[in-house]
Amino acid sequence: MELLKRCSGAILTGCEISREMIKVAKKNAKEYGFENRASYIEGNGMQMPFSDDSFDAVISNGPYILQLSQKKFALDF
């Protein structure tokens, strides 16, 4: 959402593996007033469901689940 706030002409296409996280992302976009500039598709970031040259830029938030799993693993010991 921060990118959309800063770049008035930007359009966001999100690719998320989790349907639940897509619901959260859509809710956030609506709350920020960006539901017309943000869309989401279910997909695997390692096998993006888009053709080459589909976007001007790609931004990744990183593997949150992996980070959370590592923290839980560390806390278990």
Beta strands, then each sheet from edge to edge (+ up, - down):
strand 1: 12-16
strand 2: 38-42
sheet 1: 1+ 2+
end
